[in-house]
Amino acid sequence: MTVSYTLKVANSRFGGFSKLLFRWKGSIYKLLYKEFIVFMVLYAVLSLIYRRLLTEEQKRLYTKVAQYCNRSTDLIPISFVLGFYVTLIVNRWWAQYTSIPLPDQLMCVISSNVHGKDERGRILRRTLIRYANLSAVLILRSVSTRVLKRFPTMDHVVEAGFMTQDERKKFESLHSDFNKYWIPCVWFTNLAAQARRDGCICDDVALRLLMDELNLYRAKCSMLFHYDWISIPLVYTQVVTIAVYSFFAFCLIGRQFLEPLEPGQEGDLDMYVPLSTLLQFFFYAGWLKVAEQIINPFGEDDDDFETNKLIDRNLQVSLLSVDDMYQNLPPTVKDKYWNESTAQPPYTTATAAETLKPSFLGSTFDMRMGEDAEQSQPVEASPTTPRIQTPLLSRFFPAASPAISMKNFSRGSRGHPHLRRLQANSGFPSPYPNRSEDPESVARIEEEEMEDEESCVSEPTTPGSQPGGTRLPAASAMRKKEMPLIRVKAPSSEIIGADQQEAWEP
């Protein structure tokens, strides 16, 4: 069964993981001890041959070969290749677990939307959920060795109660070259449609909800089949295995104790047991064994999925949900905190200290502003307050005067002669009294105004036009008469008093 040690690591304490090192079931020792013994025996044999059987000339040759092998170990990217491979295997392992079909959502929908307290309604609900469980059993027989050993033939499936004899005949009468785990799902859909016609399912919304949950359930069955069919490319597994085995083959020769080639040369420390090499073997070979164990979690290893237990659990829970629990509700009464505005469940003595901890209200809840009272005063935006130009706009409008904005709004439109820049002697206050206007911009604006006036004068006189060559349509005259007064408020009362505000009439 699956090895679970979650309770052992519920609280972090001194030496918490060290207690897990002495467990045998599901441990790396049980998984790796045979390969570890073989590696140690081969290393010891080579060491004895070098120390006892080789001549001096042979030892010199062996030393050169060992040095070459030791340098070659640096050329094998074992950490990168093995680490990426194991990461891929672990992600695939967890995805396969989440693809195991569980009937919990489906059984709740059946229990709440397939009605009927009589025998017909009970048979309908139990048959629907049995079809769902049958589909899961059929797909698990195809991917899990444990389930196949439990149900080796369809007779065992019928005997277990997942399928009747009539259903088996219909199942076997449908010939297909592919896996037929989907047949019970089709039976489910047809039976649900018949229940809708008979009125056991009240409306189409409930039927749609039932079909959606079944499709999710069937999709998980399909994913299990595809995970079993499409494996990680074999070439990648071969590359990783060859990289690990070749690395330690070089280590067997290159990590041996070597006598110095020259008589007066200082040699390495003679370690009869190569601790660093054995640790490397333990880590890298153990890493490879982890990938080997979980690449197919539907086997019979210690940490493989308990598929038989899942089948038992799913069948029992789903039948209870759709049968015994259908419309079997406890009485509805007032809860314990009916007359209390704030519900506070009691604490035991072991957890009483948690009541002293304040509730988390937000990371800025205890933040305090500065002591300056002016920073906390509210500021209301006024529609007459001039906007401050950004540095980017200031490059294009260096003359910070409302005349510039009015000119830009009126550019290219001769039908609005009232949008004109005020002269400097008109008494119009600048919103930026401390900033000098750009003379070039002002001159350019005045030049454009003169061109506009000249173009208006140069137009031919038509009947109904005003003397002087300029046309003033009646509609324009009316708009001019109806134009309201525009009052411009000074930006600062300290510089310009309220009595200095003047009306500008176009």
C-alpha positions in Angstrom: 0.0 0.0 0.0 1.0 3.6 -0.4 3.5 4.8 2.2 2.1 7.9 4.0 4.2 9.9 6.5 2.2 13.1 6.5 1.5 13.0 10.2 5.3 12.6 11.0 6.0 15.9 9.3 3.0 17.9 10.4 5.1 20.1 12.7 8.7 21.2 11.9 11.0 20.3 14.7 14.7 19.5 15.3 15.7 16.4 13.5 12.2 16.0 12.0 13.3 14.4 8.8 16.0 12.3 10.5 13.3 10.1 11.9 12.2 9.2 8.4 15.7 7.9 7.5 15.3 4.7 9.4 12.1 3.5 7.6 12.4 0.6 5.3 9.1 0.3 3.4 9.1 2.8 0.5 12.6 3.9 1.3 15.6 4.5 -1.0 17.5 1.8 0.7 14.9 -0.8 -0.3 14.9 0.5 -3.8 18.7 0.9 -4.3 20.5 -1.6 -2.1 21.1 -4.2 -4.8 22.7 -1.8 -7.3 24.7 -0.3 -4.4 26.1 -3.7 -3.4 27.0 -4.5 -7.0 28.9 -1.1 -7.4 30.8 -1.7 -4.1 31.8 -5.2 -5.1 33.1 -4.1 -8.5 35.0 -1.2 -7.0 36.6 -3.6 -4.4 37.6 -6.1 -7.1 39.3 -3.5 -9.2 41.1 -2.1 -6.2 42.4 -5.6 -5.2 43.6 -6.2 -8.8 45.4 -2.9 -8.9 47.0 -3.3 -5.5 48.0 -7.1 -5.6 48.1 -8.4 -9.2 49.5 -5.6 -11.4 53.2 -5.1 -12.0 54.9 -1.7 -11.8 54.6 -1.1 -15.5 51.0 -2.2 -15.5 50.3 0.1 -12.6 51.8 3.0 -14.5 49.5 2.2 -17.5 46.5 1.8 -15.3 47.2 5.1 -13.7 47.1 6.9 -17.0 43.8 5.1 -17.9 42.3 6.0 -14.5 43.3 9.7 -14.9 41.7 9.7 -18.3 38.5 8.2 -16.9 38.4 10.7 -14.0 38.6 13.6 -16.5 35.9 12.1 -18.6 33.3 12.2 -15.8 33.3 16.0 -16.1 32.1 15.7 -19.7 28.8 13.9 -18.8 26.1 16.5 -17.9 24.5 14.0 -15.5 23.0 16.6 -13.2 21.2 18.5 -16.0 20.0 15.5 -17.9 18.8 13.5 -14.8 17.3 16.5 -13.1 15.2 17.5 -16.0 14.1 14.0 -16.6 13.0 13.4 -13.0 11.1 16.7 -13.0 9.2 15.6 -16.1 8.4 12.2 -14.5 7.1 13.8 -11.3 4.8 16.2 -13.1 3.5 13.3 -15.2 3.0 11.2 -12.1 0.8 13.8 -10.4 -1.2 14.5 -13.6 -2.0 10.8 -13.8 -3.3 10.8 -10.2 -5.6 13.8 -10.9 -6.9 12.0 -13.9 -8.3 9.1 -11.9 -12.1 9.3 -12.2 -13.9 10.0 -9.0 -17.8 9.9 -8.9 -18.2 12.4 -6.1 -19.5 15.3 -8.3 -21.6 13.0 -10.5 -23.3 11.2 -7.6 -24.3 14.6 -6.1 -25.9 15.6 -9.4 -27.7 12.3 -9.7 -29.0 12.4 -6.2 -30.4 15.9 -6.5 -31.8 15.8 -10.1 -33.0 12.2 -10.7 -36.3 12.0 -8.7 -38.6 9.2 -7.6 -39.0 7.5 -4.3 -40.5 4.4 -5.7 -38.6 1.4 -6.9 -38.3 2.7 -10.4 -36.6 5.9 -9.3 -34.3 3.9 -7.0 -33.3 1.5 -9.8 -32.7 4.5 -12.1 -30.3 6.3 -9.8 -28.4 3.1 -8.8 -28.1 2.1 -12.5 -26.7 5.4 -13.6 -24.0 5.5 -10.9 -23.2 1.8 -11.6 -22.6 2.6 -15.2 -20.1 5.3 -14.2 -18.3 2.9 -11.8 -18.3 0.2 -14.5 -16.5 2.6 -16.9 -13.8 3.3 -14.3 -13.3 -0.4 -13.7 -12.9 -1.1 -17.4 -10.3 1.6 -17.9 -8.4 0.7 -14.7 -8.3 -3.0 -15.9 -6.5 -1.6 -19.0 -3.8 0.4 -17.2 -3.4 -1.1 -13.7 -1.8 -4.5 -13.0 -3.4 -4.6 -9.6 -6.9 -4.2 -11.0 -6.3 -6.7 -13.8 -5.2 -9.3 -11.2 -8.4 -8.6 -9.3 -10.7 -8.8 -12.4 -8.8 -10.9 -14.9 -11.9 -11.6 -17.0 -15.3 -10.1 -17.6 -16.8 -12.9 -15.5 -15.1 -11.5 -12.5 -16.6 -8.0 -13.3 -20.1 -9.5 -13.6 -19.6 -11.5 -10.4 -18.4 -8.3 -8.6 -21.8 -6.7 -9.5 -20.5 -4.0 -11.8 -22.3 -5.5 -14.8 -25.3 -7.8 -15.4 -25.4 -10.8 -17.7 -27.6 -8.9 -20.2 -25.2 -5.9 -20.2 -22.3 -8.2 -20.7 -24.0 -9.7 -23.8 -24.6 -6.3 -25.3 -21.1 -5.2 -24.4 -19.5 -8.2 -26.1 -21.9 -8.0 -29.1 -20.4 -4.6 -30.0 -17.2 -5.4 -32.0 -14.4 -2.9 -31.9 -10.7 -3.0 -32.3 -10.3 -0.4 -29.6 -10.8 -0.2 -25.9 -14.5 -0.3 -25.1 -14.5 1.5 -21.7 -16.8 4.2 -23.1 -19.8 1.9 -23.7 -21.2 2.3 -20.1 -21.0 6.1 -20.6 -23.2 5.8 -23.7 -25.6 3.6 -21.7 -25.7 6.4 -19.1 -26.6 9.1 -21.6 -29.4 7.1 -23.2 -30.8 6.1 -19.8 -30.7 9.8 -18.7 -32.5 10.9 -21.8 -35.2 8.2 -21.1 -35.5 9.5 -17.6 -36.1 13.0 -18.9 -38.9 11.8 -21.1 -40.5 9.9 -18.3 -40.3 12.9 -16.0 -37.8 11.6 -13.5 -35.6 14.5 -14.5 -37.7 17.6 -14.1 -36.2 19.9 -16.8 -33.6 20.2 -19.5 -31.3 22.3 -17.3 -31.0 19.3 -14.9 -30.3 17.0 -17.8 -27.6 19.3 -19.2 -26.0 19.4 -15.8 -26.0 15.7 -15.6 -24.5 15.3 -19.0 -21.7 17.9 -18.2 -20.7 16.0 -15.2 -20.7 12.7 -17.1 -18.5 14.2 -19.8 -16.0 15.3 -17.2 -16.0 11.9 -15.7 -15.5 10.2 -19.1 -12.7 12.7 -20.0 -10.7 11.5 -17.0 -11.1 7.9 -18.1 -9.9 8.9 -21.5 -6.9 10.7 -20.1 -5.9 7.6 -18.1 -6.0 5.6 -21.3 -3.9 8.2 -23.2 -1.3 8.4 -20.4 -0.9 4.6 -20.6 -0.7 4.7 -24.4 1.6 7.7 -24.9 4.7 7.2 -22.8 7.7 9.5 -22.4 9.8 9.0 -25.5 12.0 6.0 -25.2 15.1 7.8 -26.5 15.0 10.2 -23.5 14.8 7.3 -21.1 17.7 5.6 -22.8 19.8 8.8 -22.8 19.3 9.2 -19.1 20.0 5.6 -18.3 23.2 5.5 -20.4 24.4 8.8 -18.9 24.1 7.5 -15.3 25.6 4.0 -16.0 28.5 5.4 -18.1 29.2 8.0 -15.4 29.7 5.4 -12.7 31.5 3.0 -15.1 34.1 5.8 -15.4 34.0 6.3 -11.6 34.8 2.6 -11.0 38.2 3.1 -12.7 38.9 6.8 -12.3 38.1 7.0 -8.6 40.6 4.2 -7.5 43.6 4.9 -5.3 46.6 5.6 -7.5 50.3 5.4 -6.6 52.4 8.4 -7.7 54.2 7.9 -11.1 57.4 9.5 -9.9 59.3 8.1 -6.9 59.4 11.3 -4.9 56.0 12.6 -5.9 53.4 12.9 -3.2 50.3 10.7 -3.8 46.7 11.0 -2.8 45.3 9.8 0.5 44.7 6.1 0.4 41.0 5.7 1.2 40.0 2.1 1.0 36.3 3.1 1.1 35.6 6.0 -1.4 33.0 7.9 0.6 32.4 10.7 -1.9 32.0 8.3 -4.8 29.6 6.2 -2.9 27.5 9.3 -2.0 27.5 10.3 -5.6 26.2 6.9 -6.5 23.6 7.0 -3.8 22.3 10.4 -5.0 22.4 9.9 -8.8 21.4 6.3 -9.0 18.7 6.9 -6.3 17.4 9.8 -8.5 17.2 7.4 -11.4 15.4 4.8 -9.3 12.8 7.4 -8.2 12.0 8.1 -11.9 11.9 4.3 -12.5 9.4 3.8 -9.7 6.9 6.5 -10.5 7.1 6.5 -14.3 4.1 4.1 -14.2 2.3 4.6 -10.9 -0.3 1.9 -11.8 2.0 -1.0 -10.9 2.6 -2.8 -7.6 5.4 -0.8 -6.1 5.2 0.6 -2.6 4.3 4.1 -3.7 2.0 3.2 -6.6 -1.6 4.2 -6.6 -4.0 2.0 -4.6 -6.4 1.5 -7.4 -8.3 -1.4 -5.8 -9.0 0.6 -2.7 -10.3 3.5 -4.9 -12.7 1.1 -6.7 -14.1 -0.1 -3.4 -14.4 3.4 -2.0 -16.0 4.9 -5.1 -18.7 2.1 -5.4 -19.6 2.3 -1.7 -19.8 6.1 -1.4 -21.7 6.5 -4.7 -24.4 4.0 -3.9 -24.9 5.5 -0.5 -25.2 8.9 -2.0 -27.8 8.1 -4.7 -29.8 5.5 -2.7 -29.8 5.7 1.1 -29.2 9.4 1.2 -31.8 10.4 -1.4 -34.4 12.7 0.3 -33.1 11.4 3.6 -32.5 14.7 5.3 -32.1 15.5 9.0 -34.6 17.9 10.5 -34.0 21.6 9.9 -33.7 23.4 13.2 -32.2 26.7 14.4 -28.5 26.5 14.8 -26.7 27.1 18.1 -25.8 30.7 17.3 -29.3 31.7 16.3 -29.6 34.5 18.8 -25.9 35.6 18.7 -24.7 38.3 16.4 -21.1 37.0 16.4 -20.6 33.2 16.2 -17.6 32.0 18.2 -17.0 28.2 18.4 -15.4 27.1 21.6 -11.7 26.2 21.9 -10.2 23.4 23.9 -7.4 23.9 26.4 -4.8 22.8 23.9 -5.9 25.6 21.5 -6.9 28.3 23.9 -3.7 30.3 23.2 -4.9 30.9 19.6 -7.6 33.2 20.9 -5.0 35.7 22.1 -3.7 36.2 18.5 -5.3 39.3 16.8 -7.1 38.7 13.5 -5.4 39.7 10.3 -7.0 42.8 8.9 -4.6 43.7 6.1 -1.0 44.5 5.7 -1.6 48.3 5.8 -4.1 48.2 8.7 -1.6 49.3 11.3 0.1 51.8 9.0 0.2 55.4 10.4 0.4 58.6 8.3 2.7 61.4 9.0 2.1 63.9 11.8 1.8 66.9 9.3 -1.9 67.8 9.5 -1.9 69.5 6.1 -1.1 66.2 4.4 -4.4 64.7 5.7 -6.6 67.6 4.5 -9.0 66.7 1.7 -8.6 68.6 -1.6 -11.6 69.2 -3.9 -10.9 69.5 -7.6 -12.4 72.6 -9.2 -13.4 72.6 -12.9 -11.9 76.2 -13.3 -8.6 75.2 -11.8 -6.0 75.0 -14.7 -4.3 71.7 -15.3 -0.6 71.5 -14.8 1.1 70.6 -18.1 3.3 67.6 -18.1 7.0 68.0 -19.0 6.4 66.3 -22.4 3.6 68.7 -23.3 5.6 71.7 -22.0 8.1 71.0 -24.9 5.4 71.7 -27.4 3.6 74.5 -25.5 6.4 76.5 -23.9 4.1 79.6 -23.6 2.0 78.5 -20.6 -1.0 80.7 -21.3 -4.7 79.8 -22.0 -4.2 81.6 -25.3 -2.1 78.7 -26.7 -4.8 76.2 -25.9 -7.5 78.4 -27.4 -5.4 78.8 -30.5 -4.9 75.1 -30.9 -8.6 74.5 -30.5 -9.5 77.1 -33.1 -6.8 76.2 -35.6 -8.2 75.1 -38.9 -11.7 76.3 -38.1 -12.7 79.7 -39.5 -16.3 79.2 -38.4 -15.4 80.1 -34.8 -13.9 83.6 -34.8 -14.7 83.9 -31.2 -11.8 81.5 -30.3 -9.0 84.1 -30.4 -6.0 84.6 -28.3 -6.4 87.5 -25.9 -3.9 90.3 -26.3 -1.4 90.9 -23.6 -3.1 94.2 -22.6 -6.6 92.5 -22.2 -6.1 92.0 -18.6 -6.3 88.2 -18.9 -4.2 86.6 -16.1 -1.8 83.9 -17.0 -2.2 80.6 -15.0 1.5 80.6 -14.6 2.5 84.1 -13.6 6.1 83.1 -12.8 6.7 81.6 -16.2 7.6 83.8 -19.1 6.0 83.3 -22.4 8.0 82.2 -25.4 8.2 85.1 -27.7 8.7 82.9 -30.8 5.5 81.0 -30.0 3.5 84.2 -29.4 4.8 85.7 -32.7 3.9 82.5 -34.6 0.4 82.6 -33.2 -0.1 86.3 -34.1 1.2 85.6 -37.6 -1.3 82.7 -38.1 -4.1 85.0 -36.9 -3.1 87.7 -39.4 -3.1 85.1 -42.2 -6.6 83.9 -41.2 -7.9 87.5 -41.2 -6.3 88.2 -44.6 -7.8 85.1 -46.1 -11.2 86.2 -44.8 -10.8 89.7 -46.3 -9.6 88.4 -49.6 -12.8 86.4 -50.2 -15.2 87.9 -52.8 -18.2 89.8 -51.7 -21.4 88.0 -52.2 -25.0 89.2 -51.7 -25.9 89.3 -48.1 -22.3 89.7 -47.0 -21.0 92.3 -44.7 -19.1 95.4 -45.9 -15.4 95.0 -45.9 -15.4 91.7 -47.7 -16.0 89.4 -44.8 -19.1 87.1 -44.7 -21.1 86.8 -41.6 -23.9 84.3 -42.1 -27.1 84.8 -40.1 -26.6 81.6 -38.2 -23.1 82.7 -37.2 -24.5 86.1 -36.0 -27.1 84.3 -34.0 -24.5 82.0 -32.4 -22.4 85.1 -31.6 -25.3 86.8 -29.9 -26.2 83.6 -27.9 -22.6 83.0 -26.8 -22.5 83.2 -23.0 -20.0 85.1 -21.0 -16.9 83.1 -20.1 -15.3 83.9 -16.7 -11.8 82.7 -16.1 -10.9 82.3 -12.5 -7.5 83.3 -11.4 -5.3 80.3 -10.3 -4.2 81.9 -7.1 -6.0 84.4 -5.0 -2.7 85.5 -3.4 -1.4 86.9 -6.8 -4.6 88.0 -8.4 -7.5 89.2 -6.3 -11.0 88.2 -7.0 -11.9 91.8 -8.0 -9.4 91.6 -10.9 -11.4 88.9 -12.7 -12.9 90.4 -15.9 -15.4 89.1 -18.4 -14.3 88.3 -21.9 -16.9 88.8 -24.5 -16.2 87.4 -27.9 
